[in-house]
Amino acid sequence: MSLEGKAVTASGCVRPVESTSCIVVRGPGGGYYDISGASPAPDPSKGVAVSLRGRDNGKNTECGRQLDDVKWSYLNIQCAALTTAPAATPEKAG
């Protein structure tokens, strides 16, 4: 039996996550959605917001909630200056 993930929609600015290869969009609840698996992936350096939908299969990555089957499009909304999102687990070793 296959587990069908729940459909998720979000919109906002795409941000790279520091010290990772992830790109994320903030979700409606304030958490981050990891959309690194999108193909093609949105370009954070464009500084333009995106609208997206994807499937949440309940997997978390180091960067947020992983979305699969991401479909997105650019919105006509400029984002603030590009800043990296903080890493999800800021603990320092040692």
ABEGO torsion letter per residue (X at the ends): XBBBBBBBBBBEBBBBBBGBABBBBBBAAGBBBBAAABOBBBBAAAGBBBBBBBBBAGBBBAAEBBBBGBBBBBBBBBBBBBBBBBBABABBBX
